[in-house]
Amino acid sequence: SCMTEHTSIPGMIDGIRRMLRTREYSPKTEKAYLAWIKRFLRFHDSPHWRSLDQKHAEAFLHHLSSKEGLGPKSRNQAASALAFLYREALESSVMDNVKRARTPDTERSVMSHREAMRVLSELRGKYRLLGELMYGSGLRVKEVVSLRVKDLDFDLDQILIREGKGKKD
């Protein structure tokens, strides 16, 4: 492990940041994981972070759910951040038996073609073009707003997506 008992909390956070980047986690995931880890450490207010075990992780996650009313997806993101902290940074299996929150089975709602056309008809100019591209191709917002002319191939009717989700082109 790159973390020793004498590593300061800021030093540990910097080490975790480097680990996340080395493993090519997205910047959004890095920011979220570091925020959850900092909250966890503040919650227990212990300078001896190596002594924080499964009980401490479960108490923090329980607090997020019951006292702060955090939803299951956010609670699971916090659990994933703690799992990264323990598994990767501290080389510990502390989080292996921590239960994840169950997400309720919700019925997914998808717009009908007619509803989508109605929404698109309300858009004008570049916003309409962006909406049509997203609807017609399944592009994500980040992907469509980062398109450049050189990414369009009219001969092959193709659009090149650079660094899409999962760093895929």
N, C-alpha and C positions, 0 to 999 in steps of 0.2 A: 504494500500500500504506500502511496505517496504521502499519506497523512500519519504523523506520529503524535504521541500524546502532547508533545511540546509545540505542535503547529498551532498558531493562533487562529482564531475564528476567521479574521480577514484573510489569512494565509490559506486556510482550508477553502474558503469561498473562491479564491483565485485559482487554487488547484482544481476545484470542481469545474470552474469555467474552462480551464485548459482541457480537462478531460472531455467535456461536452463538445468542445470545438474539434478536438482530435478525432472524436467519433462522429463528427459531421452532423451533430444535431442542428436543427434549424435555429436561427437566432430567436425566434418566438419561443421555442421550447426552452432554450437556454435561459432566457429572461424569466419565464414562468417557473422553471425548476429552481433557479437561484432564489427567487422571491419566496417560494414555499419553504425552502431549506432555511432561509433567514427567519421566516415567521416561526418555524418549528423551534429554532434555537432561542429566539426571543420568548416564545411561549414557556419554555422550561427554564429560561434565565440561568443556565448553568455554564460556568466556564469550563467544566469538565465534560465536553461534548462526547468524548469517547465512552462515557459511562451511560449515555442515553440508550436504552434498550427497547425491546418490543413493547413493554408496558408504556413507555414514554411516547412511542409512535402511535399506539392505539389511543392513548389519552388525547393526544393532539388531534387525531382524525375524528374521534368522538366529539370533541369540543367543536370542531368545524361543522359537523353535521347537526348536533343537538343545540348548541348555544348560538352559533352564528347562522344556522339555517342554510348552510351551503348545500347545493344540490349534489346528486350522486356523481355527475361527470366531473365537477370541480373537485370533489373529495377524492375521486380516483386519480385526478391529475396530481393532487398533493401526495397521495400514496405512491404514485410513480416517481415523483421527485425524491421522496424519502427512500424508496427502493434503490434509486440510483445512488444516493448518498451512501447507504449502507453497503450495497453490493459492489459498487465500483470504487468508491473513494475509501471506504473503510474495510473492504474485503470481508464483509460479515453477512451472515444469512438471517439477520434479525427480522427482515421484512418478509421472509419466505412464507410465513404462516399468518400474516396479517390479512384479514378478510377485506375484499374490495366491496364497495357499495354496489347494490343491485340497481340497475337502471330500470325504471318502469317500462313495461312493454307499451309503447305508445303507437297509435296508428299513424303511419306516415301520410302526409298530405302532399300531393303533387298537383300543380296547376294543370288544368286541362289545356289542350291546344287553344281552344277558344279564349280562355282566361289569359293565357300568355299573349295572344294576339291583341287582346284588349289593352294589356299593360304596355306592350310595345307601341301601340298606336298613340299612346299618350306621351311618348318620348320624342324629343326633337334633336336634330343635328347629330353631334358626335355621340350623345348618350343613346340615341336610337341605334346607331351603328354598333356601339358596344353591347347593347342589349340583344340585338339580333345575332351578333357573333356568339355571345354566351349561350343564347337559346339554341341556335342552329348547330353549334359545334361542341357544346358542353364545357367550354372553357371556364375557368375560375376567374374571379374578378382580377386577382393579381396577374394572372396570365394574360388577360385581354388588355389590361392597361399598360402592360410592358411590351406590347407588340410594336415592331418597327416595320417600315416598308420592306426592308431586306428579308423579313421573315415570311413574306407572302410570295408564293410561287403560283402565278395564274396559269401557267402552262400545264402544271400537274394538279391544279386545284388543291393545293396543300398550304397549310400554315405551319411554320416551324415554331414550336414552343420551346423557349430556352429556360432552363432551370425551373421546370414545373414542380409540382409537389413531389417530394422525395428526390429533389435535384435531378429529375429526369428531363431530357430533351425530347 
